[in-house]
Amino acid sequence: MAQVLSDVRVLDLTDSIAGPFAGKLFADFGADVIKVEPPQGDPARRYGPFPGDRPHPEASALFLHLNRNKRGITLNLAEPAGRELFLQLAKSVDIVLESFAPGQMDAWGIGFEKLRMAKPSIVVGSLTPYGQYGPYATYRANDICYYAIGGPMNATGAADLTPIKKTLNMVEAQAGNTFASQVMAAFMVGRYQGEGQHVDVAAVESQLGSVDRRIIFLLTYQFNGETSSRSAGLGVSTLPMGIYPCADGYVQIMTTPAWAGRMLATLQDESLNAYFKEHPMAAMDPSTAEVVQEVLYPWLLSHTKQECFEEADLKNGWPVFPLSTIEDVMNDPHFEARQYFLEIEHPVAGKLRYPGAPWRMAEGGFEVRRAAPLLGEHNEEIYCEELGLSSEELARLRALGIV
């Protein structure tokens, strides 16, 4: 069976992280995604890490991950000849993904209204920091800005310190997910009803309604006026709660009074069992914390994080989870069994393991068809074989900086 999106064609004009992440989702499930880069390349080609810590525009780990399964061409849309080539390409596609400043595509004469004159069902997805209109529309932003303005950053961190941001590019990936899903919905309308549309996605708005605390805080503010939910301090939990050391690292423990029996079943300590029998309200008594810790710490330090996980969570349903390193994750027997990490060979970066798909389908699902493209790798294939340009014309366009 062919992949579910094998009859879908996408022009991916986006760069950096969020937009290419969306394009990757289409490509991973079979769409013919053509990555369109300016002649100097996507800025993400300069983002590390690089194999052997040797920077190379063809070996950025981030670029390789975000652009697998895509074909790649170069095209200078700032030039009229480049825009003419784009319009020719757009006649054969279903979706155009772009992340230029609001109004830039229209200013170039290649916006949605122009494109749907040639193809009424086409979908143009625009991903920008703040959307196509509004007071902030022309502002630039990145991951930390989205998390600070749209997300719950004011609630991240200890109350007596400054707020802190969560790791790396989490929001960019979430914005890319949102972008892909909304464009896919518009594509379904275009395919089955024949009516294309322009999809306006603001990265910051992917945070405003996020389930990562934001929607709860928005409602809380309306209920009682509370503006921040940062804890006044970690305090002392009656039962284990938080991050604890073990024999080879750390584990995250969650224990509520209702789960005290699961904790006791795991620790298997007679004196602790007796204490809980003698004190029926022990799970609610702050003085219990010290009693539990006298048993808990020796138990943790005599078990690896994997052993803690297996003994506590898998056997007894007590939530004790390993804080995995990257090495742990890539060698985890569960992910090995599901073949989540896949080897892809790239002509410059070599053979590396990459994350697979976040969901599985019985048929027609995720496949690896090709590594991320070299800069302009498919220029001849697309411009000459598909658009009918001669090799001489392509060489002339390259010399003029058009491709």
Steps between C-alpha positions, in 0.01 A plus 500: 500500500626848415563746779193700600631831361678361195276696261555832679757755384637775724732796444677569830634857500546511878833512681656440843290268722121531532407513131741226388368282785153531349637420153675194641171362630353516148814348347524217754156377399565500129443852368740625233637793698734729307721697735559842341808677635663827400833442320687558828294231674265471797649664815443168679792356303721703734342366819690232690576244610717366219665155471840516666431866596611605151255763366382424148191639320407150384534332839290696753323242716198727532472563125544130420220406740255772389545443128519125446277355230495836316642589163699821494540790258642851520302803385538874554148635544628856535567496124218522240641201309495299821136588560410395147656158564310477828167568328574223252578260785190604696268388219577137584478513880221463754660689789745787542661547843667837565639694796582839352398827666127576467418636155833404344353240265235748383764769452688260274184427304494133599252508790191286550269700272748476215558128553136399515434668166704216351382232743176570695555214747851605609572552868757755615611462860673803656688457827616820671579595860185708557274440202417688183342802673489676837730744684784246525467354149826645368705407808755221486527236772639158588438215740565687823276788390210264428541333837531830688207681336265217414602223736520448875858622548392724788410180684821310420763493772515567873302801626801666664700493175441640154277300262686254280441359154451136422763328291612585146240515221196337658262777393628503141417131467155552651435789262609276211257230611219753517595638158496156338165399650323822397641489148398136471143589599491773233646257245213256565251778426689587183517140383138404566323832451732658244547820697848599611580744777770696677584364845639757745688337791665712770767310692429691821133400482599135506589576863201708605268199505761237579422219741843567653342692791409805293129429450467411869667827600279701264193354665642541850561869435138543397375308803701669774739754348815294568772602255780251575509143627866474590539322830618703799754223556555132460410434861500154659267234366347251737570226245774488233443759228759631258847404377712259704846345451546130434795270425572632150317830469163639599134404504179702510260384773132579537314383811155599624343376826285263292816341359674442832422127475680483165806663655498253791461204264810616313726585793415176687619631838347342810559798728343740249202269452456485876518879531219547249288238680553671835427846358185486284548866397872462428461594133362841605745568785805721410715312752463188284739647241806439717392143579451420131827659395701279738379200300464662159855634450681171571255319271554750217878498531507121477303497173569640154242734352378222269465263796310767694265544205440128457455425871285801583295591195485185291443261791311710754361799315699749709607781261881495516653591165862517386647833397646361182811627328513501119712184520235335717223586256687382191578166665168447676370146427144627455593745223731238351209255484282757326787598266435865577851620414588451135834512323529734203813539293591848377779563247670758724387428857524123460277239666309634801197397705193726489166507685221323319131583482301593814214274393453174312255392231418150388554597136611805305682666787847633570795405281853626448545556128804727490740699714473879524601658168833658427470869413339509155529123461185466289531816291558314175236238575229757567593792276615299199307173514175641642487863383681437173794737538816413311830439674627823344206700637555353846868587488412858397253534789762367739755754374245781551430389859139402419552137609 
